[in-house]
């Protein structure tokens, strides 16, 4: 099985079945007066508890910026998804492929591996997210030609140049995504109502406009654009020629921000396109490696 262990969502694929689980990366934990705790819910059910739980129940997001922030909760979350994928057959010990951000430390890699092994995995293979995103977007990663993929996730944005099954360059930038987010000015302003507390602590409802959100997104989008340009500037000449022909591919949930492709294309002066299903590109890529052993050997960190 393959797991895209994301900051916002965890997506699980099983060989021969494709994607079978797509749930929030959230764990709800109940603490008793003796300092012990038990898992109340994981995924969708746990996310519904955020902000609505009593003091002895905590909704935890064990992943932060694409890496493990809480080892124990990540292990429990992985175990839950393994059991759910295999019909609660806890005796099964599957071989697991897990996506990781490019450039994480050896300590963080070890934490991911040990969480999966402790949760019941027989073997663990680590695949870098930009490479998985490229595969899921239909890029021929084993080709000697160079392709640029920009994967905009819930916690990080990763920019990779693929060639001959490897990642040549990468940069990371913070990303913000909102339902009415837009990178370019829209002909018609859209709105959304948001409930919460104001600066005085009182409950209130405010209305946000797409133009207001565009202004708020300006800085993080400018940072992403700058990172893409830095990658392009550092690229070897032979690969740069390929990218002029192939353009840039956007994946991840952030790729769904309205007009982001046009915004980046105007800034970097290259063609930019959004992958067919950007939100699931990494999951599709890891799922494909389940069926192609040669591809897994080519791109895994084993």
N, C-alpha and C positions, 0 to 999 in steps of 0.2 A: 504494500500500500504506500501511497505518497501523501505527505502532509505539507501544505503551505501554511506554516505557522506564523500568521501575521499579527501585527499590533492590534488591528481592529477585528479581523475575522480569521477563522481557521477553516481551511478547505481540505477535505479528504477525498482521495481517489483510490479506487481498488482496481487491480488488474482485471480486465475483461468487463468491468462495469462502468468505468469512468468516474465522474464526480458524484459522490453519494451524500456528502455532508458539506454544508456551508453555513457555519454558525459563528456568532460573536465569540471572540477570545476573552470570555468572562467566566469567573468561578464565584459562586455565592457560598460563603463559609459562615457557619454558626459556631460561636465560641461559648463554652459553658463557664461556670464560676470556678472550675478547677484548672482552667487554662487549656483544656482540651478543645479540639474543634472537629467538626464534621462537615462534609460537603453536602449542601442542600440542593444545588443545581449547577449546571454547566451550560454554556452556550446561550441560546435564545431565552430560555427560562430565567437564567441568571441575570441577563442584561435587563430584563423587565423589572428586576429588583433594585437596580441602581437608583439611589436617591429616595427609595421608598422603604428601606429596611430599618428595623429597630436597632438599638445600639449594639446588641450582641450578634447581629448578622452583618457581614461585610461582603460587598461585591468587589472582587479583586480582578484587575487586569494584569495577568502575570507577565505579559510581554510589553516592553517599552522600546520604542525606536527599532523595532524588528528583532530585538534580542531579549533573552530571558532576564527579567527583573526579579522574579520570585521563583526559585528553583522548585520548591515543594509544590506550589500551585500549578506550575507548568507540567510537572510530572503527573499530577492528578488529572489535569485537563487532557493530556495526551492519552492517559489510560482510559478515560471516559470515551474519547473518540475511537480508540482501538476497539473497545468493547461494543460500542454502538455500531461500528462498521462491520463487526463480525457477529452480530446478534447476541452480545453478552457472553460469548464463549471465551471466558478468561484464560482457558488453557492454551489457546492459540498463541503462538509467538511469531508474528509476521516479520518479514523483511520490510524495513521502512526507509523511504527516501524523504528527506526533510530539506526544505528550502531555507537558506540562510542568507543574510545580507553579505555582499562582497566586502571584504576588508575587515571583518570582525576578528577579534583577538583569538589566540589559541585557547585561552581560558574560556571564552564564550562558546567556541566550537565544542570544547569538552563538555560544557554545561548542557548544550543541546543534545549531544550524543548520550550523555549519562541519563538525562531526563527520559529519553526514549527507551533506553535499555532498562531502566528501572520500571518503566511503565509496561514492559513486557515485550519489547522488540527483540527479535533474534539477531538481526544485523541492522546497522544504521549507515546509510549513505548520505552525505551532505552535498547539495547542489546549490550553487550561487543563484540568487534571485534574478539578476539581469539576464543570465544565460537561460534560465527556465522561462522567463518572460519572452525572450527572443524566440525560443522554440514554440511557445504557445501562440505567438503572433505569426508563425509561419516562416520565420527567417531560417534559411539553410545554414545553421551555425558551423557545420563541418566544412563549408565552402571556404576557399582561400580569400574570397571577396570580403571586404569590410562592410559591416552594417552597424548603425547606431540605434540603440534602444534606450528609451527614457521611461523607467518604471516608477510611477508616482503612487506611492502607497500611503497607508494611514499614518505612518510615523516617519518615513524617510522617502526621499527621491533618489533613485540610483540611476546613473548614466553609464552604460557600458558599450564598448566597441567590440563586436565579436568577429573573430577570424580563426579558421582552422580549429574550431572547438574550444577556443580560449577567450578570456576577457583581456583586452589590451589596456584599456584605461577606464577610470571610474571617478566620479565625484558624487558627494551626497549633500542634499540641501533639505531644509525643513519645508513641509507642505501643509497647506490649509485647504480643507474641502467643505463646502456648504451646499445645500440643496439648490440655492439660486446663484451659486458662484458663477462668475463670468470673467473671462480674461479680456474681452473687448467690449466696447460700448454697444448695447443692444438698441434696436429700433423702438422696442416697447419695454418699458421698465416693469419687471415682475416683482411681486412682494411675497413675504412669508411672515406669519405671526409667531413670535417666540415668547414662551412663558418662562418666568424666572423671578429672581429678586433684583431690585434696583440697588443703588449705592447705599441707601438707608436701610436695606434689609427687608423692605416690604415686597410682598408678592405683586407682580404686575405683568402685563402683556405689552410687548412692543412690536412694531411692524418694521421689518427690514426690507430694503429695496435692493434689486440686483445691482443698481448703480453704486449704492453704498457698499455692498459686498465687493464689487470690482475695485473700489478704492482701497478697501482693507486687504485685498489679495495682491495689490500692486507690488509690495515689497517682496513677499515670498516668491511670486512669479518672476520678478526681476532677478532674484537670486538663482532660481532654477535656470533661467535663460543665460545668465552669466556663467553658470557651471557648465552648461552645454557648450558655450563658446570656448571656454577654457579647454575642454576635452578636444574640441575640433582643432584648436590651435596647436595642441601637443601631439596631434596624430601624425604618424609617419606619412610621407607624401604618397606612397602607393595606396595606402588605405584611404587617404583623403580623397583621391580620385574616385574610389569606389563609392564613397558616401555622397559625393556630388551627384552620382548617377542614381544611387539607391535611396537617398534622403534619410529622414529620421522617423522612427516608429515610436509612438506613445502607447504605453500600457499602464495598468493599474487604475484604481478608482479615480485618481486625480485627472486622468486623461479625459474623463467625462465632463470636466469643467468646460462650459460653453466657450467656444472660440479659442481654446488654448492652442490648437494646431495652427490657426491663422496668426495668433500672437507670436508664437515661436518662429514660424516661417518668415514673418516680416522682420524679426529681430536677427535671425542667423542667416537669412538670405539663402535658405535651402528648402526643398520640399519637406513637409512634415505631414504625416498621416496618423490617424488613430487606428489601432489594431481592431479587428472585427469585433471582438468581445474583450475589451481591455481589462475589465474587472477580474476576469478569470484567466487571463493569459498565463500567469505564473502557474496556476493550478493545471491548466491544459498542458503546459510544458512538462511539469513533473509527471503528469499522468502518461504522457507519451513515452517518457523514459522507462516506465514500467514495462512497456511492450517492446522496447528496443534495447537489448542488452549492450550492443555496441555503442549506442548513444550514451547510455549511462556510464560506461567505462571511459568514454571520451571526455565527459564534462564533470564527473563526480570528483570530489576531493579525496579519493581513496588511493 
